[in-house]
Amino acid sequence: METDDRVIVLGEDVGPYGGVFGATRGLHERFGERRVLDTPISETTFVGAAVGAAMCGFRPVVELMFADFVGFGFNPLVNQAAKAHYMFGGQVTVPLVVRTAIGAGLRAGPQHSQMMYSLFAHVPGLKTVAPATPYEAKGLIMSAIEDGGPVVFCEHKALYADRGDVPEPPYKIQIGSANVVREGTDVTVVAACQMLKRALTAAEALEASGISLEIINPRTIFPLDTSLILESVAKTRHLVVVDEDNAFCGFGSEVVSTVTREAFGALAAGPVLVTPPHTPVPFSPVLEDTYLPGSDAIAQAARHVLESA
Amino acid sequence: MMTGKTGHGVTLVRMDMVGTSVQADSDQVETLLGFYKSMVRIRFFEEAVETAILAGRMPGFCHLSIGQEAVPVGVSAALRPGDYVASNHRGHGHALAMGCDPKAMMAELFGRSAGLSGGRGGSMHMADVSKGFLGTDGIVGASLPLACGAALSALLRDSEQVAIAFLGDGASDIGTFSESLNLASLWLLPVVFVVENNLYSEGTSQVRHQRVDDIAERAAGYGLPSAVVDGMDVSAVATAAISAADRSRKHLGPSLVECKTYRYRGHYVGEPEGYRTAAEVEQYRELDPLQSLKRRLIAGHGVTEQVLGTIEADVRAEIDGAVAYGAAGMPPDPGEIERFTYV
């Protein structure tokens, strides 16, 4: 916002309130009423208006409070933002970022906890990113804002309270680049957002048993950095994918499918996919904890994939 | 003529807008001849499209606005270079009135690479952003938020640009209508919502899809001034649109203009149209915007049949040329199918 006047922020409570998760805190005070706009509760229209403003020279960053509310904002996202560049023959670009809170673990219940990123990633024309650390959040939001097209920026609610080193000067993390968070030799584990932390816990637990996990954080859901995953699988010959989204037609299934298609010969055993059950996210702490894959389940999956080799 | 709940029966022009003293120069003969030519262009263009589709020469399906020409042409009188228009599924007339090239539009409808959208869009997805035409749109109610966003861009630039959202009576029932009127009113966006009330939401008559006669009444609930005009009278539309746009240019905010109009064709080309009678269509043909303007020009302005005939012949040649151009164009290269998916 400091370097580009075209960047504006809009959404519910993003102004003096600072966003329900505090993500826009201080922006209104610093950049003023004209660049930080509180909207009425009307997602279809303010996402649509952001698309219109993007088509007319601005770079709006929209906050869609919870990804679960995307039903209201889905039309402008899917039918305008994602398609305008294509269906108008390349005449126009839609440099739009839709930031939205995803994920379970906060006892927020079925309508405020869903992951949704597989849904976004399924739509041609949209890029979908999902940072796992504060460092990545900054580097990826910079890239998302500078991207010429629409980007859905998924922020996991359970990670908002995390602390981490974030350099003051601007920097970017390329959209479509994953990273190896922990090097290992026995099993490749792909895990995003909250699941990354749990995979790291599983890796530490397995270390004592002499099992070495290589953990990959995709950072971008689409376009997926398949080459990094395939490189890792070529080395470890085993794959576990952990996905907090539902399995059916989901991101995790896509990773399994891609690796199976592209590197079948490299696999010593069938890949294992760890996901929640195919249900809405339940409210009761007991049920929600059962719903979310834990580090134990991830460790067990890693053992299983090695044993079945 | 048409009274009661089954037709418009309304030629009332009610202006509760600020600044309605602005008069269109819409009684000048040059202006009227320009209106006539623009309306004839839309009529001939769409008749040619209909012919091509029914003959199986043009792919897809589309929605024609034959009968409604006075609305886009009247609104275009209020527009200046730099203004924006967001259109809907019945948008060929809007595009033509914004100055989009009939050849490129026809090529698009034939699915050609030289089409306005490179053959990727078709009838409901054609834009010419260089002219401020942000596209026809296949999603009912989508034009309002887009126009709000275009208007927001104008507001943030402190420009005098105005955005127009065209929508039908059907779209006045969808959520974006309420949301966009509220947002535009709240932010004083320079946007004019132009309702083309053609009495039918697809195949459902207005009395069967909403309780009000005048959709403009709804504007007051959001703090917007509004006007109801005879949408078959291009000058009436122009006068109202100029007032509305002028209001926005003065940073006084948005407004809504409801144009009572009628389409002679079905919701889409080839529709059975079981929901209305031929007699009703004939009644509205009596109000035809082209014929009534023609009569006015001859009787009130001394324009000869010959002058009008020349205009028609010129437009006929233009549209024939566009059809030939579109029909003969090259299809897009299948190898480029993924082009323009991502920036």
HADDOCK unambig.tbl for C-alpha pairs under 7 A between the chains (distance, minus, plus):
assign (segid A and resid 34 and name CA) (segid B and resid 156 and name CA) 6.92 0.50 0.50
assign (segid A and resid 40 and name CA) (segid B and resid 183 and name CA) 6.95 0.50 0.50
assign (segid A and resid 42 and name CA) (segid B and resid 179 and name CA) 5.85 0.50 0.50
assign (segid A and resid 44 and name CA) (segid B and resid 176 and name CA) 6.55 0.50 0.50
assign (segid A and resid 45 and name CA) (segid B and resid 145 and name CA) 4.80 0.50 0.50
assign (segid A and resid 45 and name CA) (segid B and resid 176 and name CA) 5.82 0.50 0.50
assign (segid A and resid 45 and name CA) (segid B and resid 179 and name CA) 6.02 0.50 0.50
assign (segid A and resid 45 and name CA) (segid B and resid 180 and name CA) 5.92 0.50 0.50
assign (segid A and resid 46 and name CA) (segid B and resid 145 and name CA) 6.86 0.50 0.50
assign (segid A and resid 48 and name CA) (segid B and resid 145 and name CA) 4.77 0.50 0.50
assign (segid A and resid 48 and name CA) (segid B and resid 146 and name CA) 5.40 0.50 0.50
assign (segid A and resid 49 and name CA) (segid B and resid 145 and name CA) 4.59 0.50 0.50
assign (segid A and resid 49 and name CA) (segid B and resid 146 and name CA) 4.92 0.50 0.50
assign (segid A and resid 49 and name CA) (segid B and resid 147 and name CA) 6.99 0.50 0.50
assign (segid A and resid 49 and name CA) (segid B and resid 148 and name CA) 5.29 0.50 0.50
assign (segid A and resid 49 and name CA) (segid B and resid 149 and name CA) 3.66 0.50 0.50
assign (segid A and resid 50 and name CA) (segid B and resid 149 and name CA) 5.56 0.50 0.50
assign (segid A and resid 51 and name CA) (segid B and resid 146 and name CA) 6.44 0.50 0.50
assign (segid A and resid 51 and name CA) (segid B and resid 149 and name CA) 6.66 0.50 0.50
assign (segid A and resid 52 and name CA) (segid B and resid 146 and name CA) 4.25 0.50 0.50
assign (segid A and resid 52 and name CA) (segid B and resid 147 and name CA) 6.34 0.50 0.50
assign (segid A and resid 52 and name CA) (segid B and resid 149 and name CA) 4.10 0.50 0.50
assign (segid A and resid 52 and name CA) (segid B and resid 150 and name CA) 4.97 0.50 0.50
assign (segid A and resid 53 and name CA) (segid B and resid 149 and name CA) 4.27 0.50 0.50
assign (segid A and resid 53 and name CA) (segid B and resid 150 and name CA) 4.96 0.50 0.50
assign (segid A and resid 53 and name CA) (segid B and resid 152 and name CA) 6.38 0.50 0.50
assign (segid A and resid 53 and name CA) (segid B and resid 153 and name CA) 5.27 0.50 0.50
assign (segid A and resid 56 and name CA) (segid B and resid 150 and name CA) 5.84 0.50 0.50
assign (segid A and resid 56 and name CA) (segid B and resid 153 and name CA) 6.26 0.50 0.50
assign (segid A and resid 58 and name CA) (segid B and resid 153 and name CA) 6.82 0.50 0.50
assign (segid A and resid 85 and name CA) (segid B and resid 340 and name CA) 5.82 0.50 0.50
assign (segid A and resid 85 and name CA) (segid B and resid 341 and name CA) 6.67 0.50 0.50
assign (segid A and resid 86 and name CA) (segid B and resid 120 and name CA) 6.79 0.50 0.50
assign (segid A and resid 86 and name CA) (segid B and resid 340 and name CA) 4.62 0.50 0.50
assign (segid A and resid 86 and name CA) (segid B and resid 341 and name CA) 5.23 0.50 0.50
assign (segid A and resid 87 and name CA) (segid B and resid 117 and name CA) 6.14 0.50 0.50
assign (segid A and resid 87 and name CA) (segid B and resid 120 and name CA) 4.98 0.50 0.50
assign (segid A and resid 87 and name CA) (segid B and resid 121 and name CA) 4.53 0.50 0.50
assign (segid A and resid 87 and name CA) (segid B and resid 125 and name CA) 6.08 0.50 0.50
assign (segid A and resid 88 and name CA) (segid B and resid 117 and name CA) 4.24 0.50 0.50
assign (segid A and resid 88 and name CA) (segid B and resid 120 and name CA) 6.86 0.50 0.50
assign (segid A and resid 88 and name CA) (segid B and resid 121 and name CA) 6.13 0.50 0.50
assign (segid A and resid 88 and name CA) (segid B and resid 125 and name CA) 6.61 0.50 0.50
assign (segid A and resid 88 and name CA) (segid B and resid 126 and name CA) 5.83 0.50 0.50
assign (segid A and resid 88 and name CA) (segid B and resid 127 and name CA) 5.81 0.50 0.50
assign (segid A and resid 89 and name CA) (segid B and resid 117 and name CA) 4.11 0.50 0.50
assign (segid A and resid 89 and name CA) (segid B and resid 118 and name CA) 4.85 0.50 0.50
assign (segid A and resid 89 and name CA) (segid B and resid 120 and name CA) 6.21 0.50 0.50
assign (segid A and resid 89 and name CA) (segid B and resid 340 and name CA) 6.63 0.50 0.50
assign (segid A and resid 90 and name CA) (segid B and resid 340 and name CA) 5.26 0.50 0.50
assign (segid A and resid 91 and name CA) (segid B and resid 129 and name CA) 6.74 0.50 0.50
assign (segid A and resid 92 and name CA) (segid B and resid 129 and name CA) 6.95 0.50 0.50
assign (segid A and resid 93 and name CA) (segid B and resid 343 and name CA) 6.90 0.50 0.50
assign (segid A and resid 124 and name CA) (segid B and resid 341 and name CA) 6.89 0.50 0.50
assign (segid A and resid 125 and name CA) (segid B and resid 341 and name CA) 5.28 0.50 0.50
assign (segid A and resid 125 and name CA) (segid B and resid 342 and name CA) 5.66 0.50 0.50
assign (segid A and resid 148 and name CA) (segid B and resid 343 and name CA) 5.59 0.50 0.50
assign (segid A and resid 149 and name CA) (segid B and resid 342 and name CA) 6.57 0.50 0.50
assign (segid A and resid 149 and name CA) (segid B and resid 343 and name CA) 5.65 0.50 0.50
